[in-house]
Amino acid sequence: MRIDCHGHFTTAPAALGKWRERQIQAFEESGARLSPAELRISDDEITTAIEQGQLKLQLERGTDVALFSPGAGKMAHHYGDEQTSLAWSHVSNDLIARVCGLFPDRFVGVCQLPQSPGEPLAASVRHSAAELQRCVEELGFVGCLLNPDPSDGHWQAPPLTDKVYYPLYEKMVELDVPAMVHVAMSRNPALQGTCAHYLNGDTAAFMQLCTSDLFKDFPTLKFILPHGGGAVPYHWGRYRGFLQDRGLPPLEEAVLGNVYFDTCVYHRRGMQLLVDIVPTRNILFASEMIGAVRGVDPETGHHFDDTGSLLDSLDSLGADDLRAVFGGNALRVFSRLPAVLAARGVTVPAPSTPSATSGQTGTSATTAKESGK
Amino acid sequence: MRIDCHGHFTTAPAALGKWRERQIQAFEESGARLSPAELRISDDEITTAIEQGQLKLQLERGTDVALFSPGAGKMAHHYGDEQTSLAWSHVSNDLIARVCGLFPDRFVGVCQLPQSPGEPLAASVRHSAAELQRCVEELGFVGCLLNPDPSDGHWQAPPLTDKVYYPLYEKMVELDVPAMVHVAMSRNPALQGTCAHYLNGDTAAFMQLCTSDLFKDFPTLKFILPHGGGAVPYHWGRYRGFLQDRGLPPLEEAVLGNVYFDTCVYHRRGMQLLVDIVPTRNILFASEMIGAVRGVDPETGHHFDDTGSLLDSLDSLGADDLRAVFGGNALRVFSRLPAVLAARGVTVPAPSTPSATSGQTGTSATTAKESGK
C-alpha cells in the first residue's frame, strides 16, 4: 500500500484564493471579517480539480492514498490576526474534508492550524488545539501542519520547544496525531519559499528538537519533517558531533523515537543519502504533489516529484523496508489512519516494521557503512 | 598541496573577546567608541594559540595552508552601528594579519567585513569595499567573508543580489578576490547557530544567486558557499526542477561558473553526495577548523572536522580530482593566492584543472549517474 503523507490542495478552485484575498483586504481596510459562508465551491469543481490533478497523478504512479492538507504556502499565517487565521483555517480544512468525502478511499485529511505570529501566538495556539480537535473528531483528519515560523520569513516566534506550544502538544498527544512541521509562505525577499525557506524551516526545527527536552515532557509526541528533513541527512555528522561535544544524548535517543522524515527529495542520489542515513522506520513516502516542482526531469524521464520511482530505483532497500517506507510507517506514525481507512472500506495491510537486520536502524548500521576508509 | 579554504581564529587570545565586550558595552551605555589601540595581544600569545590549536591540527592532518579569517559567529554584525562594525573589523582583521605574519607559509588572510543591518546597510557596504581593499592591498589577504544576514537571525537585509551590495562587488571584481558567503551568530532562539543558521544561510544564498542576474552584471564575481552548501547538494533535483519549471537557465549556466562549495561536511556519505553531485572543479577542500564540531567521531576514530580523511576515503575521486579539490581549485578561485604564497617562499604547484572525463563535470555526469532506474 502506497500512502503519500505529504500532499497539498494546490489545485483548489480559484474561488478559494479569491475568498482569501477578500478576507485579507477587508481586514486590512477596515478590520471587517469575511464570513466563511461567502465561499461557494461546488462538488463538481472539487471533483474536476482532483480528478485532473492529484488523483490523475496518483493513479499514474500507483499511489493508493494521500494525506491531504491545504496549500502550505497559502496558510500565510502572518496576515491579519488570530481570528483571520482561524476563519481561514476553517475554510481551508472544511474544503479538505469535502475532498475526502468525495474521494474517501483516496484522500485523508491533515489540517492547517490557525497560528498567528507576535502577540496573538499564545491565543492562536489554543485556537490551534481546538481546530485540531474539530478536524480529527468531526472531520476524520489524522494530523496537522505546524508552522515553525508564523511570521512567514522573519523567524519571530520562539522555537517549537517553547512552552507556549504545549497546549497544542497536549491535544496532539490526547488525540494521538502527529504534526508535519511545515513553514508557510515566505514574505521575505531574502528567503525564497520552496527552495530556501521550506528547507530552512525543516533544518531549524530539527535543531530545536535535538537540543531540547520536549520529548521528555511528551514522550509520544510525533513530528514529520518534510522535504527529506531539509539539510539534516546531508549534515548528519555535524549534528552527531555537535550533540556529542556538548554531552547531549545522541540523535537516536534525542529525536529518532519522535521525529520522522518524508521522501520529498527530487533526485536519486539525494534519495539514496536519505535512506542510507536515516533509519528506515523513520522514513515516510511523500511527494509534495502537486507542489514545488511540477516538471519532468529530462535526465530520468520521470517527474521530479515522482519520488516513488526514485525509491523503486534504489538497490539498498529490501522488500520489507520498501513496504515500511511506502506505507507501513505512515500507518504507524499516523496512528488513527488504519481505523479511518478501514471505516471507509479500504483494506489496510497488517502492521509490519522493517526487520532489525535490513535497512538502516540507527548508529550501528551507520557505523558499518561509514567506518573503514 | 592541501589548502584549507575555511578556517577561523576561534582560538584567539581572550583579550580579543574582552575588547569586543567593552566595545559593545560602551556603545550601548553611552554611544562611546572604544579605540582599537586599547587591545593588547603579544606575539607570544598569538603564537601559542596557533601552535597549540590550528597549526597543531594542520600538521597532524597534512594541511599545508589555511585561508584564515576571524571567528564567523563573532562577527555579530547586528551590534551597535556601522562604526562599531568598522572598528571591530579593523581589530579582527589586523589580528589575522599578525597570525599570517608570524606563520607566513601556513596562513593567508580572509577578512571580515564591517557590515551592519538596517538603515546603515548601504554605508556599511561602502565601508566593506574600503576594508576589503585595505586588507587585500595592505595586508595581503585573498578574500572576504560576506554575511547574507547582518541582522544575525531575522533576515532583515535584502538578498545578496540587491544593488545595495554592488559597490562591494565592484571592488571584489577589481581586486579579483572571492567572498565566502558566511552568516555570523544567530541571536534568534529559534535558529541555533552552527547547525541551523549557518546551513540555512548557505541554502538561502544559493537560491538568491540561482534566481538573479547578478552574474550577468558581474561575470567574474566568485562566491564560496561553506558547509558543503547547506542543503543544496542534497536537494539538487529540487533546484534543477524549480529553475526548469520557470524557464530559468540551468544551474550550470546560472551559478556554476561563479559559485563554489567547500567540503565542511562531517560524515562520509554526505561527503560522497557532495562529490557525486557538484562538479569537481566547484569543490574546495575545507574543514572549518577549529570550529563547529571539535570531537572525535567514535564511528571513524577521526575528528568530525577531519574532512581530508573523508575525502581520502572516497573511491570516486581520481588523483587529478583530489589534487583539484585539495588545492588546485583554491589556487584558481582565490586568484591572488599563488602570488601571495610565492612571495612568501612557498612553492606553489603548477595550475591544473580536473580532466574533463574524470569526476563530475555538470549535467552530463549527473545524467550518467542519476538516470536509469
HADDOCK unambig.tbl for C-alpha pairs under 7 A between the chains (distance, minus, plus):
assign (segid A and resid 154 and name CA) (segid B and resid 154 and name CA) 4.94 0.50 0.50
assign (segid A and resid 154 and name CA) (segid B and resid 155 and name CA) 5.93 0.50 0.50
assign (segid A and resid 155 and name CA) (segid B and resid 154 and name CA) 5.92 0.50 0.50
assign (segid A and resid 155 and name CA) (segid B and resid 190 and name CA) 6.90 0.50 0.50
assign (segid A and resid 158 and name CA) (segid B and resid 189 and name CA) 6.37 0.50 0.50
assign (segid A and resid 158 and name CA) (segid B and resid 190 and name CA) 5.51 0.50 0.50
assign (segid A and resid 159 and name CA) (segid B and resid 189 and name CA) 6.47 0.50 0.50
assign (segid A and resid 159 and name CA) (segid B and resid 190 and name CA) 4.32 0.50 0.50
assign (segid A and resid 189 and name CA) (segid B and resid 158 and name CA) 6.37 0.50 0.50
assign (segid A and resid 189 and name CA) (segid B and resid 159 and name CA) 6.47 0.50 0.50
assign (segid A and resid 190 and name CA) (segid B and resid 155 and name CA) 6.88 0.50 0.50
assign (segid A and resid 190 and name CA) (segid B and resid 158 and name CA) 5.51 0.50 0.50
assign (segid A and resid 190 and name CA) (segid B and resid 159 and name CA) 4.32 0.50 0.50
assign (segid A and resid 190 and name CA) (segid B and resid 208 and name CA) 6.87 0.50 0.50
assign (segid A and resid 191 and name CA) (segid B and resid 204 and name CA) 5.69 0.50 0.50
assign (segid A and resid 192 and name CA) (segid B and resid 207 and name CA) 6.78 0.50 0.50
assign (segid A and resid 195 and name CA) (segid B and resid 207 and name CA) 6.66 0.50 0.50
assign (segid A and resid 195 and name CA) (segid B and resid 239 and name CA) 6.73 0.50 0.50
assign (segid A and resid 196 and name CA) (segid B and resid 203 and name CA) 5.83 0.50 0.50
assign (segid A and resid 196 and name CA) (segid B and resid 204 and name CA) 5.00 0.50 0.50
assign (segid A and resid 196 and name CA) (segid B and resid 207 and name CA) 6.40 0.50 0.50
assign (segid A and resid 200 and name CA) (segid B and resid 200 and name CA) 5.13 0.50 0.50
assign (segid A and resid 203 and name CA) (segid B and resid 196 and name CA) 5.84 0.50 0.50
assign (segid A and resid 204 and name CA) (segid B and resid 191 and name CA) 5.69 0.50 0.50
assign (segid A and resid 204 and name CA) (segid B and resid 196 and name CA) 5.00 0.50 0.50
assign (segid A and resid 207 and name CA) (segid B and resid 192 and name CA) 6.78 0.50 0.50
assign (segid A and resid 207 and name CA) (segid B and resid 195 and name CA) 6.66 0.50 0.50
assign (segid A and resid 207 and name CA) (segid B and resid 196 and name CA) 6.39 0.50 0.50
assign (segid A and resid 208 and name CA) (segid B and resid 190 and name CA) 6.86 0.50 0.50
assign (segid A and resid 230 and name CA) (segid B and resid 231 and name CA) 6.16 0.50 0.50
assign (segid A and resid 231 and name CA) (segid B and resid 230 and name CA) 6.15 0.50 0.50
assign (segid A and resid 231 and name CA) (segid B and resid 231 and name CA) 4.07 0.50 0.50
assign (segid A and resid 234 and name CA) (segid B and resid 234 and name CA) 6.17 0.50 0.50
assign (segid A and resid 234 and name CA) (segid B and resid 270 and name CA) 4.83 0.50 0.50
assign (segid A and resid 235 and name CA) (segid B and resid 265 and name CA) 6.14 0.50 0.50
assign (segid A and resid 235 and name CA) (segid B and resid 266 and name CA) 6.65 0.50 0.50
assign (segid A and resid 235 and name CA) (segid B and resid 270 and name CA) 6.47 0.50 0.50
assign (segid A and resid 236 and name CA) (segid B and resid 267 and name CA) 6.91 0.50 0.50
assign (segid A and resid 237 and name CA) (segid B and resid 266 and name CA) 4.68 0.50 0.50
assign (segid A and resid 237 and name CA) (segid B and resid 267 and name CA) 4.74 0.50 0.50
assign (segid A and resid 237 and name CA) (segid B and resid 304 and name CA) 6.96 0.50 0.50
assign (segid A and resid 238 and name CA) (segid B and resid 266 and name CA) 5.46 0.50 0.50
assign (segid A and resid 238 and name CA) (segid B and resid 293 and name CA) 6.75 0.50 0.50
assign (segid A and resid 239 and name CA) (segid B and resid 195 and name CA) 6.73 0.50 0.50
assign (segid A and resid 241 and name CA) (segid B and resid 293 and name CA) 5.64 0.50 0.50
assign (segid A and resid 241 and name CA) (segid B and resid 295 and name CA) 6.43 0.50 0.50
assign (segid A and resid 241 and name CA) (segid B and resid 297 and name CA) 6.92 0.50 0.50
assign (segid A and resid 241 and name CA) (segid B and resid 304 and name CA) 6.46 0.50 0.50
assign (segid A and resid 242 and name CA) (segid B and resid 293 and name CA) 5.51 0.50 0.50
assign (segid A and resid 245 and name CA) (segid B and resid 293 and name CA) 6.88 0.50 0.50
assign (segid A and resid 245 and name CA) (segid B and resid 294 and name CA) 6.76 0.50 0.50
assign (segid A and resid 245 and name CA) (segid B and resid 295 and name CA) 5.87 0.50 0.50
assign (segid A and resid 265 and name CA) (segid B and resid 235 and name CA) 6.14 0.50 0.50
assign (segid A and resid 266 and name CA) (segid B and resid 235 and name CA) 6.66 0.50 0.50
assign (segid A and resid 266 and name CA) (segid B and resid 237 and name CA) 4.68 0.50 0.50
assign (segid A and resid 266 and name CA) (segid B and resid 238 and name CA) 5.44 0.50 0.50
assign (segid A and resid 267 and name CA) (segid B and resid 236 and name CA) 6.92 0.50 0.50
assign (segid A and resid 267 and name CA) (segid B and resid 237 and name CA) 4.75 0.50 0.50
assign (segid A and resid 268 and name CA) (segid B and resid 370 and name CA) 5.86 0.50 0.50
assign (segid A and resid 269 and name CA) (segid B and resid 273 and name CA) 6.81 0.50 0.50
assign (segid A and resid 269 and name CA) (segid B and resid 370 and name CA) 6.93 0.50 0.50
assign (segid A and resid 270 and name CA) (segid B and resid 234 and name CA) 4.84 0.50 0.50
assign (segid A and resid 270 and name CA) (segid B and resid 235 and name CA) 6.48 0.50 0.50
assign (segid A and resid 273 and name CA) (segid B and resid 269 and name CA) 6.80 0.50 0.50
assign (segid A and resid 293 and name CA) (segid B and resid 238 and name CA) 6.75 0.50 0.50
assign (segid A and resid 293 and name CA) (segid B and resid 241 and name CA) 5.65 0.50 0.50
assign (segid A and resid 293 and name CA) (segid B and resid 242 and name CA) 5.52 0.50 0.50
assign (segid A and resid 293 and name CA) (segid B and resid 245 and name CA) 6.89 0.50 0.50
assign (segid A and resid 294 and name CA) (segid B and resid 245 and name CA) 6.77 0.50 0.50
assign (segid A and resid 295 and name CA) (segid B and resid 241 and name CA) 6.42 0.50 0.50
assign (segid A and resid 295 and name CA) (segid B and resid 245 and name CA) 5.86 0.50 0.50
assign (segid A and resid 297 and name CA) (segid B and resid 241 and name CA) 6.92 0.50 0.50
assign (segid A and resid 299 and name CA) (segid B and resid 367 and name CA) 5.36 0.50 0.50
assign (segid A and resid 299 and name CA) (segid B and resid 371 and name CA) 5.65 0.50 0.50
assign (segid A and resid 300 and name CA) (segid B and resid 371 and name CA) 4.84 0.50 0.50
assign (segid A and resid 300 and name CA) (segid B and resid 372 and name CA) 6.72 0.50 0.50
assign (segid A and resid 304 and name CA) (segid B and resid 237 and name CA) 6.96 0.50 0.50
assign (segid A and resid 304 and name CA) (segid B and resid 241 and name CA) 6.47 0.50 0.50
assign (segid A and resid 313 and name CA) (segid B and resid 373 and name CA) 4.54 0.50 0.50
assign (segid A and resid 367 and name CA) (segid B and resid 299 and name CA) 5.41 0.50 0.50
assign (segid A and resid 370 and name CA) (segid B and resid 268 and name CA) 5.91 0.50 0.50
assign (segid A and resid 370 and name CA) (segid B and resid 269 and name CA) 6.97 0.50 0.50
assign (segid A and resid 371 and name CA) (segid B and resid 299 and name CA) 5.72 0.50 0.50
assign (segid A and resid 371 and name CA) (segid B and resid 300 and name CA) 4.95 0.50 0.50
assign (segid A and resid 372 and name CA) (segid B and resid 300 and name CA) 6.92 0.50 0.50
assign (segid A and resid 373 and name CA) (segid B and resid 313 and name CA) 4.58 0.50 0.50
